[in-house]
């Protein structure tokens, strides 16, 4: 009984939330990488 309730809640949560797919985060990831590269350039010149 306890296991059934747990599994049911896990399945319900999984259906409610949509995980972020790797290809959907391209813009955000590109911005982060650009920011990081800019920080590296500043360190090199300083």
N, C-alpha and C positions, 0 to 999 in steps of 0.2 A: 504494500500500500504506500509506504513512504517513498520507495523508489519510483513508483508510478507518478506520484505527485511531483517529484523532482524532475523527472524526464519531461513531463508535461510542461512544467514551468520553463525548462531550458528550450524546448521546442517553440513555445509561445514567444519567448524573448528573441530567439533567433529569427522568427518570422517578422517581428516588429522592427527590428533594427536592420539596416542595410549596411553591410560592411563596405568600406571604401576600396574600390578596385585599384590595382597599381596604375593602370592607364588613365584613371580619372584624376590622379593627383599630379599630373604632368606640369601644369602651370604653377602650382604651389611649390613643387619641388624645384622647378627651374628658377623661381624667384629666390628660394633659399640658397641654391648653389651660386647664383650670381652675387648674392649678398656676401656669401662666404669668400668667394674669389676676390671681391672688392676689399674685404678685410685683409686678405693675404697680401694684396698689392700695397695696401697702406703700410703693412708691417715691413715689407721689403724696402720701401722708400724711406722709412723712418730710421 
